[in-house]
Amino acid sequence: MIALGIFILGILLVTIPVASRPLKAIMFPPEP
């Protein structure tokens, strides 16, 4: 169970920044 929790945390740490980049680009478009 502990190993599974660490595995899930690792996945979240990797996927959250990757998923947040497109969201930031949509919410805050770069100024020209």
C-alpha distance matrix in Angstrom:
0.0 3.8 5.4 5.0 6.3 8.8 9.8 10.6 12.4 14.3 15.4 16.6 18.4 20.2 21.1 22.2 25.1 26.2 26.3 28.1 30.9 32.5 32.1 33.9 36.6 37.2 37.3 39.2 41.4 42.9 46.4 49.2
3.8 0.0 3.8 5.4 5.1 6.3 8.6 10.0 10.6 12.4 14.4 15.5 16.6 18.7 20.1 21.0 23.6 25.0 25.5 26.9 29.6 31.6 31.3 32.7 35.4 36.4 36.3 37.9 40.2 41.5 44.8 47.7
5.4 3.8 0.0 3.8 5.4 5.1 6.1 8.7 9.9 10.5 12.4 14.3 15.3 16.7 18.4 20.0 22.3 23.2 24.1 25.9 28.3 30.3 30.4 31.8 34.3 35.4 35.7 37.2 39.2 40.3 43.8 46.4
5.0 5.4 3.8 0.0 3.8 5.5 5.0 6.2 8.6 9.8 10.7 12.4 14.3 15.6 16.5 18.1 20.8 21.6 21.9 24.0 26.5 28.1 28.1 29.9 32.3 33.2 33.5 35.3 37.3 38.7 42.3 44.9
6.3 5.1 5.4 3.8 0.0 3.8 5.4 5.1 6.2 8.6 9.9 10.6 12.3 14.4 15.3 16.2 19.0 20.3 20.5 22.0 24.9 26.7 26.3 27.9 30.6 31.4 31.4 33.1 35.4 36.8 40.2 43.1
8.8 6.3 5.1 5.5 3.8 0.0 3.8 5.5 5.1 6.1 8.7 9.9 10.5 12.4 14.3 15.3 17.5 18.9 19.8 21.3 23.7 25.9 25.9 27.1 29.7 31.0 31.1 32.4 34.5 35.5 39.0 41.7
9.8 8.6 6.1 5.0 5.4 3.8 0.0 3.8 5.5 5.1 6.4 8.8 10.0 10.9 12.4 14.3 16.6 17.3 18.2 20.2 22.4 24.3 24.7 26.2 28.4 29.6 30.2 31.7 33.5 34.6 38.1 40.7
10.6 10.0 8.7 6.2 5.1 5.5 3.8 0.0 3.8 5.4 5.1 6.3 8.7 10.0 10.5 11.9 14.8 15.6 15.8 17.8 20.4 22.0 22.0 23.7 26.1 27.0 27.4 29.1 31.1 32.6 36.1 38.8
12.4 10.6 9.9 8.6 6.2 5.1 5.5 3.8 0.0 3.8 5.4 5.1 6.1 8.7 9.9 10.4 12.9 14.6 15.1 16.4 19.0 21.2 20.9 22.2 24.8 26.0 26.0 27.4 29.6 30.8 34.2 37.1
14.3 12.4 10.5 9.8 8.6 6.1 5.1 5.4 3.8 0.0 3.8 5.4 5.2 6.4 8.7 10.2 11.9 13.0 14.5 16.0 18.0 20.3 20.8 21.9 24.1 25.7 26.2 27.3 29.1 29.9 33.4 36.0
15.4 14.4 12.4 10.7 9.9 8.7 6.4 5.1 5.4 3.8 0.0 3.8 5.5 5.2 6.0 8.4 10.7 11.0 11.9 14.1 16.2 17.9 18.5 20.1 22.2 23.4 24.2 25.6 27.2 28.4 32.0 34.5
16.6 15.5 14.3 12.4 10.6 9.9 8.8 6.3 5.1 5.4 3.8 0.0 3.8 5.3 5.1 5.7 8.7 9.9 10.1 11.6 14.3 16.2 16.1 17.6 20.1 21.1 21.4 23.0 25.0 26.3 29.9 32.6
18.4 16.6 15.3 14.3 12.3 10.5 10.0 8.7 6.1 5.2 5.5 3.8 0.0 3.8 5.8 5.8 7.1 9.2 10.5 11.3 13.4 16.1 16.3 17.0 19.5 21.2 21.4 22.3 24.3 25.1 28.5 31.2
20.2 18.7 16.7 15.6 14.4 12.4 10.9 10.0 8.7 6.4 5.2 5.3 3.8 0.0 3.8 5.9 6.3 6.8 9.0 10.7 12.0 14.4 15.4 16.4 18.2 20.1 21.0 21.8 23.2 24.0 27.5 29.9
21.1 20.1 18.4 16.5 15.3 14.3 12.4 10.5 9.9 8.7 6.0 5.1 5.8 3.8 0.0 3.8 5.7 5.2 5.9 8.4 10.3 11.9 12.7 14.4 16.2 17.5 18.5 19.9 21.3 22.6 26.2 28.7
22.2 21.0 20.0 18.1 16.2 15.3 14.3 11.9 10.4 10.2 8.4 5.7 5.8 5.9 3.8 0.0 3.8 5.5 5.1 6.0 8.7 10.8 10.6 11.9 14.4 15.6 16.0 17.4 19.3 20.7 24.2 27.0
25.1 23.6 22.3 20.8 19.0 17.5 16.6 14.8 12.9 11.9 10.7 8.7 7.1 6.3 5.7 3.8 0.0 3.8 5.5 5.1 6.4 9.5 10.0 10.3 12.4 14.5 15.0 15.6 17.2 18.0 21.6 24.2
26.2 25.0 23.2 21.6 20.3 18.9 17.3 15.6 14.6 13.0 11.0 9.9 9.2 6.8 5.2 5.5 3.8 0.0 3.8 5.6 5.7 7.7 9.4 10.5 11.7 13.6 15.1 15.9 16.8 17.7 21.4 23.7
26.3 25.5 24.1 21.9 20.5 19.8 18.2 15.8 15.1 14.5 11.9 10.1 10.5 9.0 5.9 5.1 5.5 3.8 0.0 3.8 5.6 6.2 6.9 9.1 10.6 11.6 12.9 14.5 15.8 17.5 21.2 23.6
28.1 26.9 25.9 24.0 22.0 21.3 20.2 17.8 16.4 16.0 14.1 11.6 11.3 10.7 8.4 6.0 5.1 5.6 3.8 0.0 3.8 5.7 5.0 6.0 8.5 9.9 10.3 11.5 13.4 15.0 18.5 21.4
30.9 29.6 28.3 26.5 24.9 23.7 22.4 20.4 19.0 18.0 16.2 14.3 13.4 12.0 10.3 8.7 6.4 5.7 5.6 3.8 0.0 3.8 5.4 5.2 6.2 8.7 10.0 10.3 11.2 12.3 16.0 18.4
32.5 31.6 30.3 28.1 26.7 25.9 24.3 22.0 21.2 20.3 17.9 16.2 16.1 14.4 11.9 10.8 9.5 7.7 6.2 5.7 3.8 0.0 3.8 5.5 5.0 6.2 8.6 9.8 10.0 11.9 15.6 17.8
32.1 31.3 30.4 28.1 26.3 25.9 24.7 22.0 20.9 20.8 18.5 16.1 16.3 15.4 12.7 10.6 10.0 9.4 6.9 5.0 5.4 3.8 0.0 3.8 5.4 5.1 6.0 8.3 9.8 12.4 15.8 18.6
33.9 32.7 31.8 29.9 27.9 27.1 26.2 23.7 22.2 21.9 20.1 17.6 17.0 16.4 14.4 11.9 10.3 10.5 9.1 6.0 5.2 5.5 3.8 0.0 3.8 5.4 5.1 5.5 7.6 9.6 12.9 16.0
36.6 35.4 34.3 32.3 30.6 29.7 28.4 26.1 24.8 24.1 22.2 20.1 19.5 18.2 16.2 14.4 12.4 11.7 10.6 8.5 6.2 5.0 5.4 3.8 0.0 3.8 5.7 5.3 5.2 7.2 10.8 13.3
37.2 36.4 35.4 33.2 31.4 31.0 29.6 27.0 26.0 25.7 23.4 21.1 21.2 20.1 17.5 15.6 14.5 13.6 11.6 9.9 8.7 6.2 5.1 5.4 3.8 0.0 3.8 5.7 5.8 9.2 12.2 14.7
37.3 36.3 35.7 33.5 31.4 31.1 30.2 27.4 26.0 26.2 24.2 21.4 21.4 21.0 18.5 16.0 15.0 15.1 12.9 10.3 10.0 8.6 6.0 5.1 5.7 3.8 0.0 3.8 6.2 9.6 12.0 15.2
39.2 37.9 37.2 35.3 33.1 32.4 31.7 29.1 27.4 27.3 25.6 23.0 22.3 21.8 19.9 17.4 15.6 15.9 14.5 11.5 10.3 9.8 8.3 5.5 5.3 5.7 3.8 0.0 3.8 6.4 8.6 12.0
41.4 40.2 39.2 37.3 35.4 34.5 33.5 31.1 29.6 29.1 27.2 25.0 24.3 23.2 21.3 19.3 17.2 16.8 15.8 13.4 11.2 10.0 9.8 7.6 5.2 5.8 6.2 3.8 0.0 3.8 6.4 9.1
42.9 41.5 40.3 38.7 36.8 35.5 34.6 32.6 30.8 29.9 28.4 26.3 25.1 24.0 22.6 20.7 18.0 17.7 17.5 15.0 12.3 11.9 12.4 9.6 7.2 9.2 9.6 6.4 3.8 0.0 3.8 6.4
46.4 44.8 43.8 42.3 40.2 39.0 38.1 36.1 34.2 33.4 32.0 29.9 28.5 27.5 26.2 24.2 21.6 21.4 21.2 18.5 16.0 15.6 15.8 12.9 10.8 12.2 12.0 8.6 6.4 3.8 0.0 3.8
49.2 47.7 46.4 44.9 43.1 41.7 40.7 38.8 37.1 36.0 34.5 32.6 31.2 29.9 28.7 27.0 24.2 23.7 23.6 21.4 18.4 17.8 18.6 16.0 13.3 14.7 15.2 12.0 9.1 6.4 3.8 0.0
